Amino acid sequence: MTLAVAPPLVRAAQREDLPAVARHMRGMLERELGGYDPRLHADVDDLAGTYLGAAGTRLFMCVVEGPDGPALAGTASVRAGGPKPQFVPSWLARRYAGRRVGQICRVWVDPGHRRLGAGRMLALEAARWALADGYDPLCLHTNASVPGALAFWSTFPGATLVHDARPDPWSTVHFEIDPAALTVT
């Protein structure tokens, strides 16, 4: 007899989810992303204020069925604006100036849940939500030192590499998403 396993569920995070989301994000920062930096991770300090009820933002989570019940597999978010000008070349900051740009952020999947589709589901949901909210273009950046991160975004539908900032302190690679590619996936 085989037991049916519920497929991963991607949904918008609610207030009651925020403690688990915060634990997940802080764990990812500590284990894989070089630790917490208040200049870069202020949204993690105030998930409710940043993502719940704020126009143009959304926080998504992926829940999978685990041996002990539902488990948080990963997160993704959408925020208004491009990369912070103090951390990118001026030409990249100017590229997004005066535009209604959305940024896909915090696509962080727990290592135990990787390569099962959770990251793709989260990123697609975030990108589609951002487009429906009127963002165009969509941008993102990734830390290429995280195993699989660069390959993930390099094969994401419509992703185009815009700037490889390596060897910056965060191994940053910037992408844009072509909205047309998301309508066919």
Backbone as JSON, one array per atom type, in Angstrom:
{
  "sequence": "MTLAVAPPLVRAAQREDLPAVARHMRGMLERELGGYDPRLHADVDDLAGTYLGAAGTRLFMCVVEGPDGPALAGTASVRAGGPKPQFVPSWLARRYAGRRVGQICRVWVDPGHRRLGAGRMLALEAARWALADGYDPLCLHTNASVPGALAFWSTFPGATLVHDARPDPWSTVHFEIDPAALTVT",
  "N": [[0.84, -1.17, 0.0], [0.66, 2.15, -0.94], [1.18, 5.38, 0.32], [-0.51, 8.35, -0.29], [1.08, 11.36, -1.08], [0.78, 14.66, -0.24], [0.89, 17.29, -2.59], [3.38, 19.94, -2.8], [2.43, 23.07, -1.36], [2.0, 26.33, -2.32], [1.53, 29.47, -0.99], [0.28, 32.7, 0.02], [1.86, 34.17, 2.8], [0.55, 34.39, 6.1], [-0.24, 36.3, 9.07], [-0.04, 34.52, 11.27], [1.82, 32.73, 10.34], [4.27, 33.95, 10.44], [6.22, 33.66, 12.62], [7.37, 31.08, 12.06], [8.29, 31.55, 9.46], [10.18, 33.58, 9.95], [12.05, 32.14, 11.51], [12.91, 30.29, 9.59], [14.04, 32.03, 7.64], [16.08, 33.34, 9.12], [17.62, 31.13, 9.78], [18.47, 30.32, 7.21], [19.99, 32.57, 6.51], [22.05, 32.38, 8.4], [23.16, 29.78, 7.96], [23.8, 29.67, 5.2], [24.16, 32.13, 3.91], [26.07, 33.88, 4.86], [25.37, 35.18, 7.19], [23.39, 37.49, 9.16], [22.76, 40.82, 8.11], [22.02, 44.02, 8.94], [21.76, 46.08, 7.07], [21.0, 44.84, 4.8], [19.01, 43.02, 5.37], [16.72, 44.0, 6.69], [13.99, 43.62, 6.32], [13.51, 41.1, 7.35], [13.51, 41.56, 10.03], [11.1, 42.83, 10.41], [8.76, 41.4, 9.29], [5.93, 41.46, 9.15], [5.35, 44.24, 8.96], [6.7, 44.82, 6.61], [5.65, 43.09, 4.62], [2.92, 42.34, 5.03], [-0.05, 43.6, 4.18], [1.11, 45.86, 3.09], [1.13, 47.86, 0.27], [1.93, 46.56, -2.93], [3.7, 44.6, -2.1], [4.49, 41.23, -1.23], [4.59, 38.18, 0.53], [5.5, 34.91, 0.17], [5.06, 31.43, 0.88], [6.13, 28.02, 0.94], [4.64, 25.06, 1.69], [5.15, 21.79, 2.73], [4.27, 18.36, 3.11], [5.49, 16.72, 5.83], [7.21, 14.15, 7.78], [6.41, 14.7, 10.35], [4.14, 16.17, 10.03], [2.84, 19.2, 8.45], [5.41, 21.17, 6.93], [7.54, 23.99, 6.63], [8.95, 24.65, 3.63], [10.15, 26.61, 2.06], [10.59, 30.08, 1.04], [9.51, 33.07, -0.68], [9.52, 36.41, -1.92], [8.07, 39.57, -2.88], [9.02, 42.82, -3.58], [8.77, 46.37, -3.94], [10.7, 48.26, -6.24], [14.1, 48.43, -7.45], [17.45, 47.06, -7.1], [19.31, 48.13, -4.19], [20.74, 51.29, -4.45], [23.23, 51.89, -3.22], [24.62, 49.54, -3.25], [25.13, 48.68, -5.81], [26.46, 49.15, -9.17], [26.33, 52.48, -10.55], [25.14, 52.64, -13.1], [23.45, 50.46, -13.1], [21.62, 51.05, -11.09], [20.47, 53.33, -12.26], [19.19, 52.12, -14.39], [16.77, 51.21, -13.4], [15.57, 53.41, -12.34], [12.82, 55.59, -11.91], [10.95, 53.8, -12.89], [8.32, 51.36, -12.63], [9.32, 49.02, -11.02], [9.56, 45.68, -9.95], [10.89, 43.6, -7.43], [12.02, 40.37, -7.06], [12.52, 38.56, -4.22], [14.23, 36.85, -1.52], [14.0, 34.11, -2.18], [14.3, 31.4, -0.84], [15.05, 28.19, -0.15], [14.86, 25.51, 2.03], [17.65, 23.37, 2.53], [17.01, 20.6, 2.74], [14.73, 20.36, 1.23], [15.25, 20.93, -1.36], [15.5, 20.7, -4.95], [13.11, 19.55, -5.51], [11.16, 20.99, -6.65], [10.05, 23.06, -5.17], [11.32, 25.6, -5.02], [11.08, 26.55, -7.68], [8.3, 26.65, -7.91], [7.71, 28.59, -5.95], [9.13, 30.86, -6.92], [7.92, 31.25, -9.43], [5.26, 31.79, -8.63], [5.66, 34.16, -7.18], [6.69, 35.85, -9.2], [4.6, 35.89, -11.08], [2.56, 37.01, -9.51], [3.69, 39.54, -9.08], [3.72, 40.59, -11.69], [0.96, 40.64, -12.2], [0.29, 42.59, -10.4], [1.19, 44.79, -11.65], [3.9, 45.33, -11.98], [6.71, 45.92, -14.01], [9.72, 46.3, -15.25], [10.71, 43.04, -13.89], [13.06, 42.26, -11.47], [15.89, 40.63, -9.94], [18.32, 39.41, -7.63], [20.97, 37.11, -6.97], [22.89, 35.04, -4.76], [25.67, 33.74, -5.86], [27.37, 31.97, -4.64], [25.94, 30.18, -3.17], [25.15, 26.81, -3.3], [23.79, 25.7, -6.31], [22.22, 27.99, -6.76], [22.87, 29.89, -8.83], [22.61, 28.28, -11.11], [19.9, 27.66, -10.86], [18.57, 30.19, -11.28], [19.59, 30.82, -13.78], [18.31, 29.06, -15.44], [15.7, 29.68, -15.13], [12.42, 30.49, -16.33], [12.51, 32.97, -18.77], [14.54, 34.42, -17.55], [17.21, 36.68, -17.65], [20.6, 37.33, -17.56], [21.86, 40.24, -16.17], [23.86, 41.6, -14.83], [26.93, 40.6, -13.57], [28.28, 40.76, -10.59], [30.39, 39.67, -9.26], [33.76, 39.72, -8.21], [32.24, 40.61, -5.74], [31.41, 41.2, -2.23], [29.25, 39.48, -1.77], [28.93, 37.64, -3.78], [27.25, 38.36, -5.97], [24.84, 38.09, -8.52], [22.92, 39.59, -10.96], [19.64, 39.51, -12.33], [17.04, 39.87, -14.81], [13.57, 39.34, -15.43], [11.77, 38.25, -18.16], [8.56, 39.13, -18.82], [6.9, 37.94, -20.77], [7.76, 35.33, -21.0], [6.71, 34.09, -18.79], [4.06, 33.72, -19.2], [3.71, 31.46, -20.63], [4.58, 29.29, -19.21]],
  "CA": [[0.0, 0.0, 0.0], [1.42, 3.39, -0.97], [0.47, 6.52, 0.86], [-0.48, 9.54, -1.15], [1.77, 12.49, -0.48], [0.19, 15.92, -0.71], [1.87, 18.11, -3.33], [3.73, 21.19, -2.12], [1.44, 24.13, -1.45], [2.54, 27.68, -2.25], [0.47, 30.41, -0.65], [0.71, 33.93, 0.69], [2.03, 34.02, 4.24], [-0.37, 35.1, 6.97], [0.38, 36.73, 10.32], [0.27, 33.38, 12.13], [2.95, 32.01, 9.75], [5.49, 34.74, 10.5], [7.3, 33.1, 13.46], [8.05, 30.0, 11.33], [9.0, 32.17, 8.34], [11.35, 34.26, 10.5], [13.04, 31.1, 11.87], [13.45, 29.78, 8.33], [14.91, 33.03, 7.01], [17.29, 33.53, 9.94], [18.43, 29.92, 9.6], [19.12, 30.39, 5.9], [21.04, 33.59, 6.58], [23.16, 31.88, 9.2], [23.78, 28.58, 7.39], [24.23, 29.71, 3.8], [24.28, 33.44, 3.28], [27.06, 34.71, 5.51], [24.86, 35.81, 8.39], [22.46, 38.62, 9.11], [23.32, 42.16, 7.95], [20.86, 44.9, 9.01], [21.66, 46.9, 5.85], [20.46, 44.01, 3.72], [17.96, 42.09, 5.81], [15.79, 44.67, 7.6], [12.66, 43.05, 6.16], [13.4, 39.93, 8.22], [13.2, 42.08, 11.37], [9.71, 43.29, 10.45], [8.05, 40.73, 8.2], [4.55, 41.95, 9.09], [5.35, 45.6, 8.45], [7.21, 44.85, 5.24], [4.92, 42.29, 3.63], [1.49, 42.13, 5.25], [-0.86, 44.8, 4.03], [1.82, 46.94, 2.39], [0.85, 47.81, -1.18], [3.02, 46.19, -3.81], [4.58, 43.59, -1.52], [3.85, 39.96, -0.9], [5.46, 37.15, 1.05], [4.97, 33.58, -0.14], [5.7, 30.3, 1.55], [5.82, 26.7, 0.4], [4.43, 24.09, 2.76], [5.17, 20.4, 2.28], [3.9, 17.4, 4.15], [6.66, 16.03, 6.36], [6.89, 13.02, 8.66], [5.77, 15.21, 11.56], [3.08, 17.1, 9.64], [3.25, 20.23, 7.5], [6.7, 21.82, 7.19], [7.88, 25.11, 5.76], [10.06, 24.27, 2.75], [10.85, 27.76, 1.54], [9.92, 31.37, 0.95], [9.81, 34.02, -1.76], [8.8, 37.65, -1.68], [8.1, 40.63, -3.9], [9.08, 44.18, -3.05], [8.86, 47.44, -4.95], [12.01, 48.87, -6.46], [15.24, 47.63, -7.87], [18.48, 46.88, -6.08], [19.68, 49.33, -3.44], [21.8, 51.99, -5.2], [24.54, 51.89, -2.56], [25.27, 48.24, -3.4], [25.27, 48.31, -7.23], [27.02, 50.22, -10.0], [25.35, 53.54, -10.83], [24.39, 52.36, -14.33], [22.38, 49.5, -12.79], [20.6, 51.81, -10.35], [19.76, 54.18, -13.24], [18.37, 51.26, -15.26], [15.46, 51.04, -12.8], [15.07, 54.69, -11.84], [11.62, 56.1, -12.55], [10.13, 52.72, -13.45], [7.59, 50.55, -11.62], [10.05, 47.76, -11.02], [9.36, 44.78, -8.83], [12.06, 42.77, -7.16], [11.79, 39.05, -6.47], [13.5, 38.44, -3.12], [14.11, 35.84, -0.46], [13.66, 32.77, -2.67], [15.19, 30.6, 0.0], [14.5, 26.87, 0.09], [15.63, 24.71, 2.97], [18.41, 22.36, 1.78], [16.33, 19.31, 2.72], [13.58, 20.39, 0.32], [15.69, 21.38, -2.68], [15.45, 19.81, -6.11], [11.79, 18.92, -5.52], [10.24, 21.91, -7.31], [9.53, 24.12, -4.3], [11.89, 26.89, -5.43], [10.47, 26.95, -8.95], [6.91, 27.03, -7.62], [7.72, 29.86, -5.22], [9.58, 31.95, -7.8], [6.87, 31.49, -10.43], [4.13, 32.44, -7.97], [6.06, 35.54, -6.88], [6.81, 36.6, -10.45], [3.26, 36.08, -11.65], [1.87, 37.98, -8.67], [4.27, 40.86, -9.35], [3.22, 41.05, -12.99], [-0.46, 40.97, -12.05], [0.23, 43.83, -9.62], [1.59, 45.88, -12.52], [5.34, 45.54, -12.07], [7.41, 45.59, -15.24], [10.31, 44.97, -15.25], [10.97, 42.28, -12.67], [14.48, 41.98, -11.32], [16.29, 39.86, -8.78], [19.74, 39.08, -7.56], [21.22, 35.88, -6.24], [24.22, 34.81, -4.24], [26.17, 32.62, -6.67], [28.14, 31.02, -3.83], [25.03, 29.17, -2.63], [25.08, 25.72, -4.27], [22.6, 25.59, -7.15], [21.49, 29.25, -6.93], [23.1, 30.45, -10.15], [21.99, 27.38, -12.09], [18.45, 27.81, -10.75], [18.1, 31.41, -11.95], [20.01, 30.79, -15.18], [17.36, 28.25, -16.19], [14.34, 30.12, -14.81], [11.78, 31.02, -17.54], [12.62, 34.4, -19.07], [15.62, 35.09, -16.81], [18.36, 37.17, -18.42], [21.64, 37.88, -16.71], [22.03, 41.66, -16.42], [25.15, 42.05, -14.3], [27.63, 39.69, -12.67], [29.06, 41.65, -9.74], [31.49, 38.97, -8.61], [33.87, 39.19, -6.86], [31.77, 41.47, -4.64], [31.38, 40.41, -0.98], [28.09, 38.59, -1.69], [28.86, 36.81, -5.0], [25.96, 38.76, -6.52], [24.53, 38.07, -9.95], [21.63, 40.24, -11.16], [18.83, 39.03, -13.45], [15.69, 40.39, -15.07], [12.64, 38.32, -15.91], [10.92, 38.66, -19.29], [7.18, 38.75, -18.49], [6.31, 37.09, -21.81], [8.15, 33.93, -20.76], [5.93, 33.53, -17.7], [2.7, 33.45, -19.63], [3.66, 30.17, -21.32], [5.06, 28.17, -18.38]],
  "C": [[0.9, 1.24, 0.0], [0.55, 4.52, -0.43], [0.59, 7.7, -0.09], [0.2, 10.67, -0.39], [1.17, 13.75, -1.08], [1.26, 16.7, -1.47], [2.21, 19.36, -2.53], [2.65, 22.25, -2.37], [2.15, 25.47, -1.31], [1.37, 28.62, -2.01], [1.09, 31.66, -0.04], [0.81, 33.66, 2.18], [1.02, 34.89, 4.98], [0.35, 35.43, 8.28], [0.8, 35.53, 11.19], [1.46, 32.55, 11.6], [4.29, 32.68, 10.03], [6.56, 34.21, 11.46], [8.08, 31.99, 12.74], [8.85, 30.57, 10.16], [10.27, 32.86, 8.84], [12.43, 33.25, 10.89], [13.71, 30.55, 10.61], [14.44, 30.77, 7.73], [16.2, 33.24, 7.81], [18.2, 32.3, 9.85], [19.16, 29.92, 8.27], [20.25, 31.42, 5.9], [22.27, 33.05, 7.31], [23.9, 30.74, 8.51], [24.42, 28.81, 6.03], [24.58, 31.07, 3.24], [25.2, 34.4, 4.04], [26.58, 35.45, 6.74], [23.98, 37.02, 8.11], [23.23, 39.93, 8.99], [22.13, 43.13, 7.95], [20.69, 45.81, 7.79], [20.94, 46.15, 4.74], [19.21, 43.24, 4.09], [16.94, 42.71, 6.76], [14.37, 44.11, 7.48], [12.46, 41.84, 7.06], [13.08, 40.36, 9.65], [11.74, 42.47, 11.51], [8.94, 42.71, 9.27], [6.63, 41.26, 8.05], [4.51, 43.34, 8.48], [5.8, 45.71, 7.01], [6.25, 44.22, 4.26], [3.41, 42.18, 3.84], [0.74, 43.46, 5.17], [-0.17, 45.97, 3.36], [1.57, 46.79, 0.89], [2.1, 47.43, -1.95], [4.01, 45.2, -3.24], [3.78, 42.33, -1.24], [4.93, 38.99, -0.44], [4.78, 35.81, 0.82], [5.74, 32.53, 0.65], [5.27, 29.02, 0.87], [5.76, 25.73, 1.57], [4.4, 22.7, 2.14], [4.77, 19.51, 3.45], [5.15, 16.65, 4.56], [6.25, 14.89, 7.26], [6.19, 13.45, 9.94], [4.65, 16.19, 11.26], [3.61, 18.15, 8.68], [4.55, 20.9, 7.93], [6.9, 22.94, 6.18], [9.12, 24.74, 4.94], [10.83, 25.48, 2.26], [9.96, 28.99, 1.46], [10.3, 32.07, -0.35], [9.04, 35.28, -1.44], [8.93, 38.56, -2.88], [8.12, 41.96, -3.16], [9.18, 45.15, -4.21], [10.29, 47.94, -5.04], [13.08, 47.89, -6.85], [16.25, 47.48, -6.76], [18.84, 48.21, -5.43], [20.88, 50.0, -4.11], [23.17, 51.94, -4.54], [25.3, 50.58, -2.74], [25.5, 47.82, -4.86], [25.94, 49.45, -7.99], [25.93, 51.24, -10.37], [24.55, 53.26, -12.09], [23.24, 51.39, -14.06], [21.27, 50.18, -12.0], [19.8, 52.69, -11.31], [18.84, 53.37, -14.14], [16.93, 51.16, -14.74], [14.84, 52.33, -12.3], [13.84, 55.13, -12.63], [10.71, 55.05, -13.16], [9.42, 52.0, -12.31], [8.17, 49.14, -11.65], [9.7, 46.97, -9.76], [10.58, 43.91, -8.67], [11.62, 41.47, -6.48], [12.9, 38.84, -5.44], [13.25, 37.19, -2.29], [13.59, 34.5, -0.96], [14.67, 31.84, -2.02], [14.49, 29.29, 0.33], [15.44, 26.11, 1.01], [16.37, 23.61, 2.21], [17.73, 20.99, 1.71], [15.16, 19.23, 1.77], [13.97, 20.83, -1.09], [15.58, 20.26, -3.7], [14.15, 19.0, -6.17], [10.74, 19.84, -6.13], [9.74, 23.05, -6.46], [10.05, 25.49, -4.72], [11.27, 27.42, -6.7], [9.03, 27.41, -8.72], [6.84, 28.38, -6.93], [8.08, 31.02, -6.15], [8.54, 32.27, -8.87], [5.68, 32.21, -9.81], [4.45, 33.91, -7.68], [6.11, 36.38, -8.15], [5.44, 36.87, -11.07], [2.45, 37.08, -10.83], [2.38, 39.38, -8.97], [3.78, 41.43, -10.69], [1.75, 41.44, -12.91], [-0.65, 42.26, -11.27], [0.74, 45.03, -10.42], [3.08, 46.17, -12.58], [5.86, 45.11, -13.44], [8.49, 46.65, -15.42], [10.33, 44.32, -13.87], [12.47, 42.02, -12.62], [14.69, 41.14, -10.07], [17.79, 39.78, -8.76], [19.88, 37.82, -6.73], [22.65, 35.84, -5.77], [24.75, 33.55, -4.92], [27.0, 31.63, -5.87], [27.26, 29.96, -3.18], [24.89, 28.06, -3.68], [23.73, 25.69, -5.0], [21.9, 26.9, -7.46], [21.66, 29.81, -8.35], [22.48, 29.58, -11.24], [20.47, 27.5, -12.06], [17.97, 29.02, -11.54], [18.5, 31.44, -13.42], [19.05, 29.99, -16.05], [15.91, 28.64, -15.9], [13.72, 30.74, -16.06], [11.92, 32.55, -17.66], [13.73, 35.13, -18.34], [16.78, 35.44, -17.74], [19.36, 37.77, -17.45], [21.9, 39.33, -17.13], [23.41, 42.13, -15.97], [25.7, 41.0, -13.34], [28.6, 40.54, -11.86], [30.23, 40.95, -9.05], [32.82, 39.55, -9.08], [33.47, 40.19, -5.78], [31.66, 40.61, -3.38], [30.27, 39.37, -0.92], [27.96, 37.68, -2.9], [27.57, 37.08, -5.77], [25.92, 38.68, -8.04], [23.1, 38.59, -10.1], [20.96, 39.71, -12.43], [17.61, 39.92, -13.62], [14.87, 39.25, -15.63], [11.8, 38.92, -17.03], [9.5, 38.19, -19.0], [6.55, 37.81, -19.52], [6.62, 35.62, -21.57], [7.3, 33.28, -19.67], [4.5, 33.21, -18.09], [2.57, 32.09, -20.29], [4.15, 29.02, -20.47], [4.0, 27.7, -17.42]]
}
